[in-house]
Amino acid sequence: MPRMPQITARELVRFLKSEGFSEDHQSGSHLTLWHEARRVSVTIPVHTAADIGRGLAVRILKDAGFSVEDYLRLR
């Protein structure tokens, strides 16, 4: 498995929206995205000055139904 690059919350949100997710709601600094067809929701911490940790980014992608390879290929 290739190593997950450092990404920002904004990049991750942009990727997930391009794959069919839409904003469901936001509570403080946490944005929840929903995919209607898959019936899946993911929550992303949106802190403007910091990158998302690699492990957390991989976990969010996995919860959304993507692998690191999928992310690298589709971004």
Residue, then its C-alpha position, 0 to 999 in steps of 0.5 A: m500500500p502506498r503511503m498516504p500524503q499529508i493533506t488538508a481537510r479542504e482537500l479531503v472534503r473536495f475529493l469526497k464531494s467529487e465522489g458524490f458526498s454532500e454536506d449534511h451538517q457542521s457542528g463546530s469545527h467538524l463537518t459531516l458529509w453524507h453519500e445518499a446512494r451508499r447510505v454512509s456518513v463521514t465526519i471530518p475535523v476542519h481546522t484551517a491551520a493544520d493538516i489532517g494526520r495520515g492515519l486519520a485521513v486513511r480512516i476517513l477514506k476507509d469509512a467512506g469506502f475508499s482505499v489510499e490507492d483509490y484516493l491517489r488514482l482519483r484525485 
